[in-house]
Amino acid sequence: MTTALILMGGMGLVISTVLALASKIFYVYVDPKVEAVEDALPGAN
């Protein structure tokens, strides 16, 4: 039982670290022009 808890905790730590690094590596900067166009459009949905 203890081994399973340690294994699951370790896997969660590794996976969360990989996801955090991937979000930093694959970050896409938002173009200010796109935000300006989206603000000008009506938000009907």
Secondary structure, DSSP 4 states (H G I P E B T S, - for coil): -HHHHHHHHHHHHHHHHHHHHHHHHT--PPPHHHHHHHHHS----
